[in-house]
């Protein structure tokens, strides 16, 4: 499967190695949308226009690269690769538990960079899918909570069976062309005084 061309932001403190990394990224048919030595500059650029992927060294002149990547991913996550001089650094391993999805150990080669970009891009797509599913499940549970409370009010106030109370909520939702969860919440919050 052909990988898409990504807009990649690079943050690397070494002024001699950064252009080499930029060329590697371009050679892999990706764009270098922004390149800097400073974590703060990276954060500002991400707030202006978020990239598809971030690559940063751990050690930057103005701050820790992991902290920069985490801040760049607030409030919306951005896939990231961290570059470390030492693969056993505790900070790097901790970063993998947070926002960073892969790490590379210096010196970086094309053979290391290409699969890392593919891996991170694929992992992030899966992360977004799972996040969306999670949000949908939360919304469904929230909706169900309101429906159950509204049914309870209807059953008590109108002496209805559970099935009849649910049908009444369905009818109210249909009449108002609204989702049943929204109607149930409005009904509960209004103290059961919606016109039925």
Rosetta constraint file for C-alpha pairs under 8 A:
AtomPair CA 3 CA 118 HARMONIC 7.15 0.50
AtomPair CA 5 CA 29 HARMONIC 6.08 0.50
AtomPair CA 5 CA 30 HARMONIC 4.83 0.50
AtomPair CA 5 CA 31 HARMONIC 7.01 0.50
AtomPair CA 6 CA 30 HARMONIC 5.03 0.50
AtomPair CA 6 CA 31 HARMONIC 6.05 0.50
AtomPair CA 6 CA 51 HARMONIC 8.00 0.50
AtomPair CA 6 CA 52 HARMONIC 5.70 0.50
AtomPair CA 6 CA 53 HARMONIC 7.02 0.50
AtomPair CA 7 CA 30 HARMONIC 6.31 0.50
AtomPair CA 7 CA 31 HARMONIC 4.82 0.50
AtomPair CA 7 CA 32 HARMONIC 6.05 0.50
AtomPair CA 7 CA 33 HARMONIC 5.55 0.50
AtomPair CA 7 CA 51 HARMONIC 5.47 0.50
AtomPair CA 7 CA 52 HARMONIC 5.20 0.50
AtomPair CA 7 CA 53 HARMONIC 6.61 0.50
AtomPair CA 8 CA 30 HARMONIC 7.05 0.50
AtomPair CA 8 CA 31 HARMONIC 5.90 0.50
AtomPair CA 8 CA 32 HARMONIC 5.04 0.50
AtomPair CA 8 CA 33 HARMONIC 5.66 0.50
AtomPair CA 8 CA 34 HARMONIC 7.10 0.50
AtomPair CA 8 CA 51 HARMONIC 5.82 0.50
AtomPair CA 8 CA 52 HARMONIC 5.94 0.50
AtomPair CA 8 CA 53 HARMONIC 4.86 0.50
AtomPair CA 8 CA 54 HARMONIC 5.74 0.50
AtomPair CA 8 CA 55 HARMONIC 7.31 0.50
AtomPair CA 9 CA 32 HARMONIC 5.93 0.50
AtomPair CA 9 CA 33 HARMONIC 5.57 0.50
AtomPair CA 9 CA 34 HARMONIC 4.72 0.50
AtomPair CA 9 CA 35 HARMONIC 5.89 0.50
AtomPair CA 9 CA 42 HARMONIC 7.52 0.50
AtomPair CA 9 CA 51 HARMONIC 6.30 0.50
AtomPair CA 9 CA 53 HARMONIC 6.46 0.50
AtomPair CA 9 CA 54 HARMONIC 4.99 0.50
AtomPair CA 9 CA 55 HARMONIC 6.31 0.50
AtomPair CA 10 CA 22 HARMONIC 7.64 0.50
AtomPair CA 10 CA 32 HARMONIC 7.12 0.50
AtomPair CA 10 CA 34 HARMONIC 6.18 0.50
AtomPair CA 10 CA 35 HARMONIC 4.68 0.50
AtomPair CA 10 CA 36 HARMONIC 6.41 0.50
AtomPair CA 10 CA 42 HARMONIC 7.85 0.50
AtomPair CA 10 CA 54 HARMONIC 6.11 0.50
AtomPair CA 10 CA 55 HARMONIC 4.93 0.50
AtomPair CA 10 CA 56 HARMONIC 5.87 0.50
AtomPair CA 11 CA 18 HARMONIC 7.95 0.50
AtomPair CA 11 CA 35 HARMONIC 5.82 0.50
AtomPair CA 11 CA 36 HARMONIC 4.92 0.50
AtomPair CA 11 CA 37 HARMONIC 5.29 0.50
AtomPair CA 11 CA 38 HARMONIC 6.50 0.50
AtomPair CA 11 CA 39 HARMONIC 6.70 0.50
AtomPair CA 11 CA 42 HARMONIC 6.58 0.50
AtomPair CA 11 CA 54 HARMONIC 7.92 0.50
AtomPair CA 11 CA 55 HARMONIC 6.24 0.50
AtomPair CA 11 CA 56 HARMONIC 4.53 0.50
AtomPair CA 11 CA 57 HARMONIC 6.45 0.50
AtomPair CA 11 CA 60 HARMONIC 8.00 0.50
AtomPair CA 11 CA 65 HARMONIC 7.91 0.50
AtomPair CA 12 CA 17 HARMONIC 7.81 0.50
AtomPair CA 12 CA 18 HARMONIC 5.72 0.50
AtomPair CA 12 CA 35 HARMONIC 7.78 0.50
AtomPair CA 12 CA 36 HARMONIC 6.33 0.50
AtomPair CA 12 CA 37 HARMONIC 4.80 0.50
AtomPair CA 12 CA 38 HARMONIC 7.43 0.50
AtomPair CA 12 CA 56 HARMONIC 5.71 0.50
AtomPair CA 12 CA 57 HARMONIC 5.26 0.50
AtomPair CA 12 CA 60 HARMONIC 6.73 0.50
AtomPair CA 13 CA 18 HARMONIC 7.37 0.50
AtomPair CA 13 CA 36 HARMONIC 7.49 0.50
AtomPair CA 13 CA 37 HARMONIC 4.17 0.50
AtomPair CA 13 CA 38 HARMONIC 6.79 0.50
AtomPair CA 13 CA 57 HARMONIC 7.10 0.50
AtomPair CA 13 CA 59 HARMONIC 7.03 0.50
AtomPair CA 13 CA 60 HARMONIC 5.01 0.50
AtomPair CA 13 CA 61 HARMONIC 6.18 0.50
AtomPair CA 14 CA 18 HARMONIC 5.97 0.50
AtomPair CA 14 CA 37 HARMONIC 7.04 0.50
AtomPair CA 15 CA 19 HARMONIC 7.22 0.50
AtomPair CA 15 CA 37 HARMONIC 7.27 0.50
AtomPair CA 16 CA 20 HARMONIC 7.37 0.50
AtomPair CA 17 CA 21 HARMONIC 6.37 0.50
AtomPair CA 18 CA 22 HARMONIC 6.21 0.50
AtomPair CA 18 CA 35 HARMONIC 7.95 0.50
AtomPair CA 19 CA 23 HARMONIC 6.25 0.50
AtomPair CA 20 CA 24 HARMONIC 6.35 0.50
AtomPair CA 21 CA 25 HARMONIC 6.23 0.50
AtomPair CA 22 CA 26 HARMONIC 6.30 0.50
AtomPair CA 22 CA 32 HARMONIC 6.45 0.50
AtomPair CA 22 CA 35 HARMONIC 7.86 0.50
AtomPair CA 23 CA 27 HARMONIC 5.97 0.50
AtomPair CA 24 CA 28 HARMONIC 6.36 0.50
AtomPair CA 24 CA 110 HARMONIC 6.37 0.50
AtomPair CA 25 CA 29 HARMONIC 6.82 0.50
AtomPair CA 25 CA 30 HARMONIC 5.67 0.50
AtomPair CA 25 CA 31 HARMONIC 7.01 0.50
AtomPair CA 25 CA 32 HARMONIC 6.93 0.50
AtomPair CA 26 CA 30 HARMONIC 5.07 0.50
AtomPair CA 26 CA 31 HARMONIC 5.91 0.50
AtomPair CA 26 CA 32 HARMONIC 6.90 0.50
AtomPair CA 28 CA 114 HARMONIC 6.93 0.50
AtomPair CA 33 CA 51 HARMONIC 7.47 0.50
AtomPair CA 34 CA 42 HARMONIC 7.88 0.50
AtomPair CA 34 CA 45 HARMONIC 7.50 0.50
AtomPair CA 35 CA 42 HARMONIC 7.88 0.50
AtomPair CA 36 CA 41 HARMONIC 6.81 0.50
AtomPair CA 36 CA 42 HARMONIC 6.79 0.50
AtomPair CA 37 CA 41 HARMONIC 7.98 0.50
AtomPair CA 37 CA 60 HARMONIC 6.57 0.50
AtomPair CA 37 CA 61 HARMONIC 7.07 0.50
AtomPair CA 38 CA 42 HARMONIC 6.49 0.50
AtomPair CA 38 CA 60 HARMONIC 6.19 0.50
AtomPair CA 38 CA 61 HARMONIC 6.31 0.50
AtomPair CA 38 CA 62 HARMONIC 5.96 0.50
AtomPair CA 38 CA 63 HARMONIC 7.56 0.50
AtomPair CA 39 CA 43 HARMONIC 6.25 0.50
AtomPair CA 39 CA 60 HARMONIC 6.63 0.50
AtomPair CA 39 CA 62 HARMONIC 6.44 0.50
AtomPair CA 39 CA 63 HARMONIC 6.06 0.50
AtomPair CA 39 CA 64 HARMONIC 7.45 0.50
AtomPair CA 39 CA 65 HARMONIC 6.28 0.50
AtomPair CA 39 CA 68 HARMONIC 5.32 0.50
AtomPair CA 40 CA 44 HARMONIC 6.21 0.50
AtomPair CA 40 CA 62 HARMONIC 7.42 0.50
AtomPair CA 40 CA 63 HARMONIC 7.80 0.50
AtomPair CA 40 CA 68 HARMONIC 7.10 0.50
AtomPair CA 41 CA 45 HARMONIC 6.13 0.50
AtomPair CA 42 CA 46 HARMONIC 6.19 0.50
AtomPair CA 42 CA 68 HARMONIC 7.42 0.50
AtomPair CA 42 CA 72 HARMONIC 7.53 0.50
AtomPair CA 43 CA 47 HARMONIC 6.32 0.50
AtomPair CA 43 CA 68 HARMONIC 6.46 0.50
AtomPair CA 43 CA 69 HARMONIC 7.73 0.50
AtomPair CA 43 CA 71 HARMONIC 6.76 0.50
AtomPair CA 43 CA 72 HARMONIC 5.10 0.50
AtomPair CA 44 CA 48 HARMONIC 6.33 0.50
AtomPair CA 45 CA 49 HARMONIC 6.18 0.50
AtomPair CA 45 CA 50 HARMONIC 7.29 0.50
AtomPair CA 46 CA 50 HARMONIC 4.40 0.50
AtomPair CA 46 CA 51 HARMONIC 6.62 0.50
AtomPair CA 46 CA 72 HARMONIC 5.98 0.50
AtomPair CA 47 CA 72 HARMONIC 7.25 0.50
AtomPair CA 50 CA 78 HARMONIC 7.64 0.50
AtomPair CA 51 CA 78 HARMONIC 7.43 0.50
AtomPair CA 52 CA 78 HARMONIC 6.84 0.50
AtomPair CA 52 CA 79 HARMONIC 7.08 0.50
AtomPair CA 53 CA 78 HARMONIC 6.26 0.50
AtomPair CA 53 CA 79 HARMONIC 5.13 0.50
AtomPair CA 53 CA 80 HARMONIC 5.65 0.50
AtomPair CA 53 CA 81 HARMONIC 7.89 0.50
AtomPair CA 53 CA 121 HARMONIC 7.74 0.50
AtomPair CA 54 CA 69 HARMONIC 7.43 0.50
AtomPair CA 54 CA 78 HARMONIC 7.10 0.50
AtomPair CA 54 CA 79 HARMONIC 6.30 0.50
AtomPair CA 54 CA 80 HARMONIC 4.53 0.50
AtomPair CA 54 CA 81 HARMONIC 6.21 0.50
AtomPair CA 55 CA 80 HARMONIC 5.75 0.50
AtomPair CA 55 CA 81 HARMONIC 4.78 0.50
AtomPair CA 55 CA 82 HARMONIC 5.85 0.50
AtomPair CA 55 CA 83 HARMONIC 7.30 0.50
AtomPair CA 56 CA 65 HARMONIC 5.90 0.50
AtomPair CA 56 CA 66 HARMONIC 7.71 0.50
AtomPair CA 56 CA 69 HARMONIC 7.41 0.50
AtomPair CA 56 CA 80 HARMONIC 7.81 0.50
AtomPair CA 56 CA 81 HARMONIC 6.52 0.50
AtomPair CA 56 CA 82 HARMONIC 5.09 0.50
AtomPair CA 56 CA 83 HARMONIC 5.91 0.50
AtomPair CA 57 CA 65 HARMONIC 5.61 0.50
AtomPair CA 57 CA 66 HARMONIC 7.94 0.50
AtomPair CA 57 CA 82 HARMONIC 5.64 0.50
AtomPair CA 57 CA 83 HARMONIC 4.40 0.50
AtomPair CA 57 CA 84 HARMONIC 6.02 0.50
AtomPair CA 58 CA 64 HARMONIC 5.76 0.50
AtomPair CA 58 CA 65 HARMONIC 4.28 0.50
AtomPair CA 58 CA 66 HARMONIC 5.88 0.50
AtomPair CA 58 CA 82 HARMONIC 6.46 0.50
AtomPair CA 58 CA 83 HARMONIC 6.03 0.50
AtomPair CA 58 CA 84 HARMONIC 5.61 0.50
AtomPair CA 58 CA 92 HARMONIC 7.87 0.50
AtomPair CA 59 CA 63 HARMONIC 7.20 0.50
AtomPair CA 59 CA 64 HARMONIC 5.57 0.50
AtomPair CA 59 CA 65 HARMONIC 5.85 0.50
AtomPair CA 59 CA 84 HARMONIC 7.85 0.50
AtomPair CA 60 CA 64 HARMONIC 5.86 0.50
AtomPair CA 60 CA 65 HARMONIC 5.95 0.50
AtomPair CA 63 CA 67 HARMONIC 7.41 0.50
AtomPair CA 63 CA 68 HARMONIC 7.22 0.50
AtomPair CA 64 CA 68 HARMONIC 6.43 0.50
AtomPair CA 65 CA 69 HARMONIC 6.21 0.50
AtomPair CA 65 CA 82 HARMONIC 7.59 0.50
AtomPair CA 66 CA 70 HARMONIC 6.23 0.50
AtomPair CA 66 CA 82 HARMONIC 7.11 0.50
AtomPair CA 66 CA 91 HARMONIC 7.84 0.50
AtomPair CA 66 CA 92 HARMONIC 7.60 0.50
AtomPair CA 66 CA 95 HARMONIC 6.54 0.50
AtomPair CA 66 CA 100 HARMONIC 7.89 0.50
AtomPair CA 67 CA 71 HARMONIC 6.15 0.50
AtomPair CA 68 CA 72 HARMONIC 6.09 0.50
AtomPair CA 69 CA 73 HARMONIC 6.35 0.50
AtomPair CA 69 CA 80 HARMONIC 7.05 0.50
AtomPair CA 69 CA 99 HARMONIC 7.44 0.50
AtomPair CA 69 CA 100 HARMONIC 7.45 0.50
AtomPair CA 70 CA 74 HARMONIC 6.90 0.50
AtomPair CA 70 CA 98 HARMONIC 7.81 0.50
AtomPair CA 70 CA 99 HARMONIC 6.01 0.50
AtomPair CA 70 CA 100 HARMONIC 7.79 0.50
AtomPair CA 72 CA 77 HARMONIC 7.78 0.50
AtomPair CA 72 CA 78 HARMONIC 7.30 0.50
AtomPair CA 73 CA 77 HARMONIC 4.21 0.50
AtomPair CA 73 CA 78 HARMONIC 5.18 0.50
AtomPair CA 73 CA 99 HARMONIC 7.26 0.50
AtomPair CA 77 CA 99 HARMONIC 7.10 0.50
AtomPair CA 78 CA 99 HARMONIC 7.75 0.50
AtomPair CA 79 CA 99 HARMONIC 7.26 0.50
AtomPair CA 79 CA 100 HARMONIC 6.65 0.50
AtomPair CA 79 CA 101 HARMONIC 6.48 0.50
AtomPair CA 79 CA 120 HARMONIC 6.43 0.50
AtomPair CA 79 CA 121 HARMONIC 6.93 0.50
AtomPair CA 79 CA 124 HARMONIC 6.01 0.50
AtomPair CA 80 CA 99 HARMONIC 7.12 0.50
AtomPair CA 80 CA 100 HARMONIC 4.94 0.50
AtomPair CA 80 CA 101 HARMONIC 5.76 0.50
AtomPair CA 80 CA 102 HARMONIC 6.90 0.50
AtomPair CA 80 CA 120 HARMONIC 7.10 0.50
AtomPair CA 81 CA 100 HARMONIC 5.93 0.50
AtomPair CA 81 CA 101 HARMONIC 6.14 0.50
AtomPair CA 81 CA 102 HARMONIC 4.90 0.50
AtomPair CA 81 CA 103 HARMONIC 5.18 0.50
AtomPair CA 81 CA 104 HARMONIC 7.24 0.50
AtomPair CA 81 CA 116 HARMONIC 7.70 0.50
AtomPair CA 81 CA 117 HARMONIC 7.83 0.50
AtomPair CA 81 CA 120 HARMONIC 7.45 0.50
AtomPair CA 82 CA 92 HARMONIC 7.43 0.50
AtomPair CA 82 CA 100 HARMONIC 6.80 0.50
AtomPair CA 82 CA 102 HARMONIC 6.54 0.50
AtomPair CA 82 CA 103 HARMONIC 4.63 0.50
AtomPair CA 82 CA 104 HARMONIC 6.33 0.50
AtomPair CA 83 CA 103 HARMONIC 5.64 0.50
AtomPair CA 83 CA 104 HARMONIC 4.82 0.50
AtomPair CA 83 CA 105 HARMONIC 5.76 0.50
AtomPair CA 83 CA 106 HARMONIC 6.80 0.50
AtomPair CA 84 CA 89 HARMONIC 7.78 0.50
AtomPair CA 84 CA 92 HARMONIC 7.39 0.50
AtomPair CA 84 CA 103 HARMONIC 7.21 0.50
AtomPair CA 84 CA 104 HARMONIC 6.25 0.50
AtomPair CA 84 CA 105 HARMONIC 4.98 0.50
AtomPair CA 84 CA 106 HARMONIC 6.15 0.50
AtomPair CA 85 CA 105 HARMONIC 5.54 0.50
AtomPair CA 85 CA 106 HARMONIC 5.15 0.50
AtomPair CA 85 CA 107 HARMONIC 7.80 0.50
AtomPair CA 86 CA 105 HARMONIC 6.16 0.50
AtomPair CA 86 CA 106 HARMONIC 7.55 0.50
AtomPair CA 87 CA 92 HARMONIC 7.54 0.50
AtomPair CA 87 CA 104 HARMONIC 7.56 0.50
AtomPair CA 87 CA 105 HARMONIC 5.70 0.50
AtomPair CA 88 CA 92 HARMONIC 7.52 0.50
AtomPair CA 88 CA 93 HARMONIC 7.37 0.50
AtomPair CA 89 CA 93 HARMONIC 6.59 0.50
AtomPair CA 90 CA 94 HARMONIC 6.12 0.50
AtomPair CA 91 CA 95 HARMONIC 6.11 0.50
AtomPair CA 92 CA 96 HARMONIC 6.43 0.50
AtomPair CA 92 CA 103 HARMONIC 7.42 0.50
AtomPair CA 93 CA 97 HARMONIC 6.99 0.50
AtomPair CA 94 CA 98 HARMONIC 6.83 0.50
AtomPair CA 95 CA 99 HARMONIC 6.42 0.50
AtomPair CA 95 CA 100 HARMONIC 5.49 0.50
AtomPair CA 96 CA 100 HARMONIC 4.95 0.50
AtomPair CA 96 CA 101 HARMONIC 5.69 0.50
AtomPair CA 96 CA 102 HARMONIC 6.67 0.50
AtomPair CA 96 CA 103 HARMONIC 7.91 0.50
AtomPair CA 101 CA 120 HARMONIC 5.77 0.50
AtomPair CA 101 CA 123 HARMONIC 7.38 0.50
AtomPair CA 101 CA 124 HARMONIC 7.82 0.50
AtomPair CA 102 CA 116 HARMONIC 6.69 0.50
AtomPair CA 102 CA 119 HARMONIC 7.87 0.50
AtomPair CA 102 CA 120 HARMONIC 6.38 0.50
AtomPair CA 103 CA 116 HARMONIC 7.79 0.50
AtomPair CA 104 CA 108 HARMONIC 6.88 0.50
AtomPair CA 104 CA 112 HARMONIC 7.35 0.50
AtomPair CA 104 CA 113 HARMONIC 7.67 0.50
AtomPair CA 104 CA 116 HARMONIC 7.87 0.50
AtomPair CA 108 CA 112 HARMONIC 6.44 0.50
AtomPair CA 108 CA 113 HARMONIC 6.81 0.50
AtomPair CA 109 CA 113 HARMONIC 6.15 0.50
AtomPair CA 110 CA 114 HARMONIC 5.95 0.50
AtomPair CA 111 CA 115 HARMONIC 7.14 0.50
AtomPair CA 112 CA 116 HARMONIC 6.36 0.50
AtomPair CA 113 CA 117 HARMONIC 6.22 0.50
AtomPair CA 114 CA 118 HARMONIC 6.41 0.50
AtomPair CA 115 CA 119 HARMONIC 5.90 0.50
AtomPair CA 116 CA 120 HARMONIC 6.03 0.50
AtomPair CA 117 CA 121 HARMONIC 6.06 0.50
AtomPair CA 118 CA 122 HARMONIC 6.14 0.50
AtomPair CA 119 CA 123 HARMONIC 6.00 0.50
AtomPair CA 120 CA 124 HARMONIC 5.95 0.50
AtomPair CA 121 CA 125 HARMONIC 6.30 0.50
AtomPair CA 122 CA 126 HARMONIC 6.38 0.50
AtomPair CA 123 CA 127 HARMONIC 6.10 0.50
AtomPair CA 124 CA 128 HARMONIC 6.12 0.50
AtomPair CA 125 CA 129 HARMONIC 6.30 0.50
AtomPair CA 126 CA 130 HARMONIC 6.19 0.50
AtomPair CA 127 CA 131 HARMONIC 6.01 0.50
AtomPair CA 128 CA 132 HARMONIC 6.10 0.50
AtomPair CA 129 CA 133 HARMONIC 6.29 0.50
AtomPair CA 130 CA 134 HARMONIC 6.08 0.50
AtomPair CA 131 CA 135 HARMONIC 6.22 0.50
AtomPair CA 132 CA 136 HARMONIC 6.22 0.50
AtomPair CA 133 CA 137 HARMONIC 6.18 0.50
AtomPair CA 134 CA 138 HARMONIC 6.19 0.50
AtomPair CA 135 CA 139 HARMONIC 6.19 0.50
AtomPair CA 136 CA 140 HARMONIC 6.15 0.50
AtomPair CA 137 CA 141 HARMONIC 6.14 0.50
AtomPair CA 138 CA 142 HARMONIC 6.10 0.50
AtomPair CA 139 CA 143 HARMONIC 6.06 0.50
AtomPair CA 140 CA 144 HARMONIC 6.09 0.50
AtomPair CA 141 CA 145 HARMONIC 6.19 0.50
AtomPair CA 142 CA 146 HARMONIC 6.56 0.50
AtomPair CA 142 CA 181 HARMONIC 7.98 0.50
AtomPair CA 143 CA 147 HARMONIC 6.25 0.50
AtomPair CA 143 CA 180 HARMONIC 7.84 0.50
AtomPair CA 143 CA 181 HARMONIC 4.42 0.50
AtomPair CA 143 CA 182 HARMONIC 7.21 0.50
AtomPair CA 143 CA 184 HARMONIC 7.95 0.50
AtomPair CA 143 CA 185 HARMONIC 7.86 0.50
AtomPair CA 144 CA 148 HARMONIC 6.09 0.50
AtomPair CA 144 CA 181 HARMONIC 6.68 0.50
AtomPair CA 145 CA 149 HARMONIC 6.33 0.50
AtomPair CA 146 CA 150 HARMONIC 6.06 0.50
AtomPair CA 146 CA 181 HARMONIC 6.17 0.50
AtomPair CA 146 CA 184 HARMONIC 5.42 0.50
AtomPair CA 146 CA 185 HARMONIC 5.18 0.50
AtomPair CA 146 CA 188 HARMONIC 7.29 0.50
AtomPair CA 147 CA 151 HARMONIC 6.05 0.50
AtomPair CA 147 CA 166 HARMONIC 7.92 0.50
AtomPair CA 147 CA 169 HARMONIC 7.99 0.50
AtomPair CA 147 CA 180 HARMONIC 7.26 0.50
AtomPair CA 147 CA 181 HARMONIC 5.83 0.50
AtomPair CA 147 CA 184 HARMONIC 5.07 0.50
AtomPair CA 147 CA 185 HARMONIC 7.22 0.50
AtomPair CA 148 CA 152 HARMONIC 6.20 0.50
AtomPair CA 149 CA 153 HARMONIC 6.38 0.50
AtomPair CA 149 CA 184 HARMONIC 7.72 0.50
AtomPair CA 149 CA 188 HARMONIC 6.90 0.50
AtomPair CA 150 CA 154 HARMONIC 6.25 0.50
AtomPair CA 150 CA 169 HARMONIC 7.90 0.50
AtomPair CA 150 CA 184 HARMONIC 5.38 0.50
AtomPair CA 150 CA 185 HARMONIC 7.32 0.50
AtomPair CA 150 CA 187 HARMONIC 6.47 0.50
AtomPair CA 150 CA 188 HARMONIC 5.57 0.50
AtomPair CA 150 CA 192 HARMONIC 7.56 0.50
AtomPair CA 151 CA 155 HARMONIC 5.95 0.50
AtomPair CA 151 CA 162 HARMONIC 6.58 0.50
AtomPair CA 151 CA 165 HARMONIC 5.24 0.50
AtomPair CA 151 CA 166 HARMONIC 6.07 0.50
AtomPair CA 151 CA 169 HARMONIC 7.61 0.50
AtomPair CA 152 CA 156 HARMONIC 6.14 0.50
AtomPair CA 152 CA 162 HARMONIC 7.79 0.50
AtomPair CA 152 CA 165 HARMONIC 7.94 0.50
AtomPair CA 153 CA 157 HARMONIC 5.92 0.50
AtomPair CA 153 CA 188 HARMONIC 7.70 0.50
AtomPair CA 153 CA 192 HARMONIC 6.82 0.50
AtomPair CA 154 CA 158 HARMONIC 5.46 0.50
AtomPair CA 154 CA 159 HARMONIC 7.11 0.50
AtomPair CA 154 CA 160 HARMONIC 6.60 0.50
AtomPair CA 154 CA 165 HARMONIC 5.72 0.50
AtomPair CA 154 CA 192 HARMONIC 7.61 0.50
AtomPair CA 155 CA 159 HARMONIC 4.85 0.50
AtomPair CA 155 CA 160 HARMONIC 4.43 0.50
AtomPair CA 155 CA 161 HARMONIC 6.02 0.50
AtomPair CA 155 CA 162 HARMONIC 6.47 0.50
AtomPair CA 155 CA 165 HARMONIC 6.03 0.50
AtomPair CA 156 CA 160 HARMONIC 7.18 0.50
AtomPair CA 160 CA 164 HARMONIC 5.82 0.50
AtomPair CA 160 CA 165 HARMONIC 5.80 0.50
AtomPair CA 161 CA 165 HARMONIC 6.11 0.50
AtomPair CA 162 CA 166 HARMONIC 6.21 0.50
AtomPair CA 163 CA 167 HARMONIC 6.23 0.50
AtomPair CA 164 CA 168 HARMONIC 6.13 0.50
AtomPair CA 165 CA 169 HARMONIC 6.38 0.50
AtomPair CA 166 CA 170 HARMONIC 6.20 0.50
AtomPair CA 167 CA 171 HARMONIC 6.12 0.50
AtomPair CA 168 CA 172 HARMONIC 6.21 0.50
AtomPair CA 168 CA 196 HARMONIC 7.54 0.50
AtomPair CA 169 CA 173 HARMONIC 6.14 0.50
AtomPair CA 169 CA 180 HARMONIC 6.62 0.50
AtomPair CA 169 CA 183 HARMONIC 7.34 0.50
AtomPair CA 169 CA 184 HARMONIC 6.85 0.50
AtomPair CA 170 CA 174 HARMONIC 6.11 0.50
AtomPair CA 170 CA 180 HARMONIC 6.12 0.50
AtomPair CA 171 CA 175 HARMONIC 6.05 0.50
AtomPair CA 172 CA 176 HARMONIC 6.25 0.50
AtomPair CA 172 CA 180 HARMONIC 7.91 0.50
AtomPair CA 172 CA 183 HARMONIC 7.15 0.50
AtomPair CA 172 CA 196 HARMONIC 6.16 0.50
AtomPair CA 173 CA 177 HARMONIC 5.77 0.50
AtomPair CA 173 CA 178 HARMONIC 5.02 0.50
AtomPair CA 173 CA 179 HARMONIC 5.87 0.50
AtomPair CA 173 CA 180 HARMONIC 5.15 0.50
AtomPair CA 173 CA 183 HARMONIC 5.82 0.50
AtomPair CA 174 CA 178 HARMONIC 6.44 0.50
AtomPair CA 174 CA 179 HARMONIC 7.93 0.50
AtomPair CA 178 CA 182 HARMONIC 6.80 0.50
AtomPair CA 178 CA 183 HARMONIC 6.72 0.50
AtomPair CA 179 CA 183 HARMONIC 6.46 0.50
AtomPair CA 180 CA 184 HARMONIC 5.97 0.50
AtomPair CA 181 CA 185 HARMONIC 6.18 0.50
AtomPair CA 182 CA 186 HARMONIC 6.23 0.50
AtomPair CA 183 CA 187 HARMONIC 5.98 0.50
AtomPair CA 184 CA 188 HARMONIC 6.16 0.50
AtomPair CA 185 CA 189 HARMONIC 5.99 0.50
AtomPair CA 186 CA 190 HARMONIC 5.93 0.50
AtomPair CA 186 CA 194 HARMONIC 7.69 0.50
AtomPair CA 187 CA 191 HARMONIC 6.43 0.50
AtomPair CA 187 CA 192 HARMONIC 4.95 0.50
AtomPair CA 187 CA 193 HARMONIC 6.59 0.50
AtomPair CA 187 CA 194 HARMONIC 5.66 0.50
AtomPair CA 188 CA 192 HARMONIC 5.44 0.50
AtomPair CA 190 CA 194 HARMONIC 6.76 0.50
